[in-house]
Amino acid sequence: MGWRTSSLRSVRACGRSVLPPSDHADGNAHVKTYIRSDGSIGVSIGGLCSCGSRNCARCAGVIARQRALQLADGLDWWLNAPYTNADGRTSRRCALFLTLTVRHSLDDTPADLIDAVSHARSALTNGTPYRGGRRFIGDRDRHGIAGWVNTIENTWNPVNGHHIHLHAIVLLVRIPTVEEYVRLGRRLFGRWAASLAKDGFDCDMNHGGFNLRLVSDTATAGEALAEYVCKDTAEHAAFELLNGQGKHGRNGSMTYFGMLAQIANDPKASRFWFALPKGGKAIWPDANTLMVADALTGEIIGDYPVNNPTLRLLRITHETEQALKGRRMVTYSHRAKDAENPLDTAWNKFLDKARPDDQTDEQLADNRADLGSDVMEIRPGQWYEQYVTHPERIFELLDNTRRQADL
């Protein structure tokens, strides 16, 4: 679906276009087998382009898996390693799982909502209220906050439109008292709401707009992390698709990949395709018409009527792609260069565990490490003619190669 219907040319090329000879030994695609950590056989196809986009079925899964594994390792270490403060006393560490939302409607564009949520995310940890000053102790030192891991998520439903919200893991060097827990939650929500108001939005603390959970043990953290990280991937959507449904949330809400899954599950909608030449831009003058225009001149170079109700979800996926393009959806607090504060030292040690190589999403997606041995080479012409035009053959190729390796 991404190859044929994405509004991003990079997504259309990912896993489809063969790398040029300058980026590869011979410019051919390679099928490889490798041994997983559990001893089972894995199969991959190398020598293909990658895009590193969160809206790419291939790259989103790769990035999500690596980030989740790294974050789980870091969080496991954090909750099990005691913290020693400047006075030499030790304390038990904990984490807060925080969710903050914004009130929205069908009239709100995803770009405006993401801007507002991004500004509010920054407001949580910027300024004197959080960082403190010469005569004022900020929330960070008062509550022993080492750092934050944030991610912005988006779902859509036909009643209220785009639902863009923030999840955050806040790492504390000690377990707060009940009074501290309540006070910190109110202060964070106050800064969140004040920032949203500047962008013309609001939120409701008592109706799902705010949720704060304390986690102090690894088992509970594992359950919370599974809900928090990377729940919208093509792999999950494909699993639900095979069970005869798209990926739905509450009240009919769908994620980006859930919408693609629903389109793919409709026999008529799944055959849709439109050309997106270099310099072309997908635009929707109305919900029933997709046009492709030259980005420089504005000239219309393609017109595609959209009459299928399911296929109209494509307009929402295009809105999402354009709104997320170039944005950092997952962020970590910065590494402290001069870790004089014990909180900075603790945070730097966490980053050593959770991001040991400090790779960007693009680098994770573009990891071309030699996973194993070559099984066969596929010439570029053969790849495009036999596999790109018949994607089902890619799955057959991988399955057959794995079965042969198992034998």
Residue pairs with C-beta under 8 A, 6 or more apart in sequence:
1 57
1 260
1 263
1 264
1 270
2 11
2 12
2 14
2 55
2 56
2 57
2 260
3 11
3 12
3 16
3 388
3 391
4 12
4 272
4 273
4 274
5 260
5 263
5 272
5 273
5 274
5 314
5 317
6 12
6 55
6 276
6 317
6 321
7 276
7 281
7 282
7 317
7 318
7 321
7 322
8 51
8 53
8 55
8 321
8 325
9 276
9 278
10 51
10 53
10 56
11 51
11 53
11 55
11 56
11 321
12 276
13 49
13 51
14 48
14 49
14 50
14 51
14 53
14 56
14 58
14 59
15 45
15 48
15 49
15 50
15 58
16 48
16 49
16 388
17 48
17 49
18 24
18 27
18 28
18 29
18 47
18 48
18 49
18 380
18 383
18 384
19 27
19 47
19 48
19 49
20 27
21 27
24 47
26 377
27 47
27 380
28 47
28 377
28 378
28 379
28 380
28 383
29 45
29 46
29 47
29 48
29 377
29 378
29 380
29 383
30 45
30 46
30 47
30 374
30 376
30 377
30 378
31 43
31 44
31 45
31 46
31 374
31 375
31 376
31 377
31 378
31 397
31 398
31 401
32 43
32 44
32 45
32 46
32 370
32 371
32 372
32 373
32 374
32 375
33 41
33 42
33 43
33 372
33 373
33 375
33 401
33 402
33 405
34 41
34 42
34 43
34 44
34 371
34 372
34 373
35 41
35 42
35 372
36 42
41 402
41 405
41 406
42 371
42 372
42 402
43 375
43 398
43 401
43 402
43 405
44 371
44 372
45 378
45 394
45 397
45 398
46 368
46 371
50 58
50 59
50 365
50 366
51 59
51 365
52 59
52 63
52 360
52 361
52 362
52 363
52 364
52 365
52 366
53 59
53 60
53 325
54 60
54 63
54 324
54 329
54 361
55 256
55 317
55 320
55 321
55 324
56 365
57 234
57 257
57 260
58 234
58 365
59 361
59 365
60 232
60 233
60 234
60 257
61 233
61 234
61 235
62 364
62 365
62 367
63 230
63 361
63 364
63 365
64 229
64 230
64 233
65 230
66 364
67 229
67 230
67 330
67 361
67 364
68 225
68 229
68 230
70 354
70 355
70 356
71 149
71 169
71 225
71 229
71 354
72 222
72 225
73 353
73 354
74 350
74 351
74 353
74 354
74 355
75 95
75 169
75 218
75 221
75 225
75 354
76 218
76 221
77 350
77 353
78 93
78 95
78 171
78 350
78 353
79 93
79 94
79 95
79 215
79 216
79 217
79 218
79 221
80 218
81 93
82 90
82 91
82 92
82 93
83 90
83 91
83 92
83 93
83 144
83 173
83 174
83 342
83 346
84 90
84 342
85 91
85 173
85 342
86 342
91 144
91 173
91 174
91 175
92 174
92 175
92 216
93 171
93 172
93 173
93 174
93 175
93 216
94 172
94 174
94 175
94 176
94 214
94 215
94 216
95 169
95 170
95 171
95 172
95 214
95 215
95 216
95 221
96 168
96 169
96 170
96 172
96 184
96 212
96 213
96 214
96 215
97 167
97 168
97 169
97 211
97 212
97 213
97 215
97 224
97 228
98 166
98 167
98 168
98 169
98 170
98 188
98 211
98 212
98 213
99 165
99 166
99 167
99 168
99 210
99 211
99 212
100 120
100 165
100 166
100 168
100 188
100 189
100 192
100 203
100 209
100 210
101 163
101 165
101 166
101 203
101 208
101 209
101 210
102 113
102 116
102 117
102 120
102 164
102 165
102 196
102 201
102 202
102 203
102 209
103 201
103 202
103 203
103 204
103 209
104 113
104 160
104 161
104 162
104 163
104 164
104 201
105 160
105 161
106 159
106 160
106 161
107 161
108 161
108 162
108 201
109 162
109 319
109 323
110 154
110 162
110 164
110 319
110 320
110 323
110 324
111 322
111 323
112 199
113 162
113 164
113 201
114 152
114 154
114 164
114 323
114 324
114 327
115 199
116 195
116 196
116 199
116 200
116 201
117 152
117 164
117 165
117 166
118 152
118 327
119 195
119 198
119 199
120 166
120 191
120 192
120 195
120 196
120 199
121 150
121 152
121 166
121 168
121 331
122 195
123 191
123 192
123 194
123 195
124 130
124 148
124 168
124 188
124 191
124 192
125 131
125 140
125 148
125 333
128 136
128 138
129 138
129 139
129 187
129 191
130 138
130 139
130 140
130 191
131 138
131 140
132 138
132 139
132 140
132 141
132 142
139 145
139 184
139 187
139 188
140 343
141 343
142 180
143 172
143 176
143 180
143 184
144 172
144 173
144 174
144 343
145 170
145 171
145 172
145 173
145 343
146 171
146 172
146 173
146 333
146 343
146 344
146 346
146 347
146 350
147 171
147 332
147 333
147 343
147 347
147 350
147 351
148 168
148 169
148 170
148 171
148 331
148 332
148 333
149 168
149 169
149 171
149 330
149 331
149 332
149 333
149 354
150 166
150 167
150 168
150 330
150 331
150 332
151 166
151 167
151 168
151 228
151 229
151 329
151 330
151 331
152 164
152 165
152 166
152 167
152 327
152 329
152 330
153 164
153 165
153 166
153 167
153 231
153 232
153 329
154 162
154 163
154 164
154 165
154 255
154 256
154 320
154 323
154 324
155 162
155 163
155 249
155 253
155 254
155 255
155 258
156 162
156 163
156 253
156 254
156 255
156 259
156 316
156 320
157 163
157 249
157 251
157 252
157 253
157 254
158 252
159 251
159 252
162 316
162 319
162 320
163 253
167 228
169 228
171 346
171 347
171 350
173 342
173 343
173 346
175 214
175 216
176 184
176 214
181 212
181 214
185 210
185 212
188 212
189 205
189 210
192 203
192 210
193 202
193 203
193 205
196 202
196 203
203 209
203 210
213 224
215 221
215 224
231 255
232 247
232 255
232 256
232 257
232 258
233 257
234 257
234 260
236 247
236 257
237 246
237 247
237 255
237 257
237 258
237 260
237 261
238 261
240 246
240 247
240 258
240 261
241 247
241 261
241 264
241 265
244 265
245 265
246 254
246 258
246 259
246 261
246 262
246 265
247 254
247 255
247 257
247 258
247 261
248 254
248 258
249 255
249 258
254 262
254 313
256 317
256 320
256 321
259 313
259 314
259 316
259 317
260 317
262 310
262 313
263 269
263 270
263 272
263 310
263 311
263 313
263 314
264 270
266 308
266 310
266 311
268 308
268 310
268 311
269 308
269 310
269 311
272 304
272 306
272 308
272 311
272 314
274 282
274 290
274 292
274 302
274 304
275 292
275 302
276 282
276 292
277 292
277 301
279 294
279 295
279 296
280 292
280 293
280 294
280 295
280 301
280 302
281 292
281 293
281 294
281 295
282 290
282 291
282 292
282 318
283 290
283 291
283 292
283 293
284 290
284 291
284 315
284 318
285 291
287 306
287 312
287 315
288 305
288 306
288 307
288 312
289 303
289 304
289 305
289 306
290 303
290 304
290 305
290 306
290 314
290 315
291 300
291 302
291 303
291 304
292 300
292 301
292 302
292 303
292 304
293 299
293 300
293 301
294 301
306 312
306 314
306 315
330 361
332 351
332 354
332 355
333 347
335 347
335 348
335 351
336 344
336 345
336 347
336 348
338 344
339 345
339 348
351 358
359 367
375 401
375 404
375 405
376 401
378 387
386 393
387 393
387 394
387 397
